[in-house]
């Protein structure tokens, strides 16, 4: 394991422990609420979407070595969709 990856995992451990101690529905509902709010709040709602996109990307990076190829593709697709929604909200027509 690279030193950068090891330091990222060590720095993320307290936050991951906190998230893991929550009931399973709480992180899911938090992401869902932020995504829906970000999609429907005009103007600055994209900031909420950006937070969710960064959170999902962080989880993807942390889980990458343990994921199978199909799991990686699915998670990349979810992050890409979240990013597309964020950019669409941040830069309207």
N, C-alpha and C positions, 0 to 999 in steps of 0.2 A: 504494500500500500504506500502511496506517495505521501510525503510529509504534508502537502497541501490538503489532501483528502483527509488525512488523519486529524489535522487541526480543525477542518470544517466539521468533522464528526464530533470531535471533542467539544467544540464551541456550541454545537447544536444539541448536545445531549440534555442539558437542563430543560430546554424548550420542548424537546421530544418527550421527556419524562412527564412534563406538565400536561401535554396534549394526551399522552397515553393514560393519564390518571383520570381524565374526564370520561363521562359516559360516551359510548360510541356515537350516539346521535349528535352530540354537541358540535364537534368539528364539522361534520357534514352540514348541519343546519346553519352554522355560522358562515360557511362558504356559500351555501344556497342563498341565504339572506343578503349577503354582500353582493353576490352576482345579480340577484333580482333588483336590489336597490340601485346598484350601479347602472343597470340597464335602463331603469325608468327615471332616474334623477337626471334632469337636463343640466348641462353645464359641467359641474364638477363630479358627476357620478362616475366618470371614467377613473377617478382616483381610487375608488373602492374596487373597481375591476382590476386595476393595476396591482393593488395589494393582493387580491386573490391570485392573480397570475404569478406574481412573485412567490407567493406561498406554495402554489402547486409546482412551480419550477424548483423551489428549494427541496420539496419532498421528492421530486423526480431525481434530482442530483444525488440526494442521500440514499435513495433506494436503488439506483442504477446498477450497482454490481450484483445485487441479489435478484434482479428481475430477469425473466426469460424474454426472448425476442418479441413474442406477441404482447407481453405485458408492457414492454418498452414502447412498442408502436402505439398501443392504446393510450398510454400516458402522454406520449408526445402529441397525439391527436387532441387530447383534452387540453393540454397547455396551448396548442396552436389555436384551438377554437376560442379559448379564453383570451388569448392575445388578439385575435381578430376582432372579437367583440370590444375589447379595450380600445383598439386603434379606431374602430368605427365610431365609438362614442367620443373619443378624444378629438377626432378630426371629422366633424360632420360636414355634409355637403355645403 
